[in-house]
Amino acid sequence: MSVSAIIRPATLFVAGILGGVGVALAAAATHGGDTHFLGAASTMSLAHAPALLALYAAYDRIRTAPLAAVLLGLGTLIFAGDLIVRHFGSSSLFPMAAPTGGMGMIAGWAMIAIGVFFGMRDAKA
């Protein structure tokens, strides 16, 4: 089994998870009083779920899509996960988790931008 055969469906799966969790976190932030951490986690989840969906759709055309999807997906999961843990607990997911996740998201967006320099593949029929 190739790496692409794992990454592409995982991209769609993580997009769906982030979208659903983003909506749930928005509701929790609205009804839970302190919105600082949950609101930010919701925003990042809802911003990156459609980006992952777009990468899934363009997977065969954008050469950097697999790496961008991994960076965006993991970065968002780590960042949002850290904020959720901070909201419900008193500690972090792990030291420097939010900045690590944030750097992953930034690197994922950079991979999308860098993709222009690698050219587009012809869509597979």
JOGIHU-V695031 format. One record per residue. RES is the residue in one letter. PSI is psi as a letter, one per 20 degrees, with the letter a starting at -180 (none if undefined). Layout:
BEGIN
res psi
RES PSI
RES PSI
END
This chain:
BEGIN
res psi
M p
S r
V g
S h
A i
I g
I g
R g
P h
A h
T g
L g
F g
V h
A g
G g
I g
L h
G g
G g
V h
G g
V g
A g
L h
A g
A g
A h
A h
T h
H i
G j
G e
D o
T i
H f
F g
L h
G g
A g
A g
S g
T g
M h
S g
L h
A h
H i
A g
P h
A g
L h
L g
A g
L h
Y g
A h
A j
Y g
D i
R h
I o
R h
T j
A g
P g
L g
A g
A g
V g
L g
L g
G g
L g
G g
T g
L g
I g
F g
A h
G g
D g
L h
I g
V g
R h
H g
F i
G a
S j
S a
S r
L g
F r
P p
M k
A g
A g
P h
T g
G g
G g
M h
G g
M g
I g
A h
G g
W h
A h
M h
I g
A g
I h
G h
V h
F i
F i
G r
M q
R q
D p
A p
K p
A none
END
